């Protein structure tokens, strides 16, 4: 189970709500992974990936607008980190997902949750401490 926790709050309501939504998307991937009644998960996996990418782009845009509004000094390097995450999502091999669905979801989930966790705690927290 993928859960939001208070430690992830950065203190900006909009950003915190969007971060929480990212955890909700990741939790749906976890629930799909642990659902043994669905044999072919490919369509649901690609749907979740599409939503993750779309929502992440939306969130990054909001977060970047906030960073600019407060004059965040590390804006450019932070933006590059965001762009690299989107590239990683774009580079996921859909054919591999189709061949090894559960293992692929597990790898994607580990990558996404680890990235979100580290990014919020090690990068986003500094935006408000600017």
Order of alpha helices (4+ residues) and beta strands (2+ residues): alpha-alpha-alpha-alpha-alpha-alpha
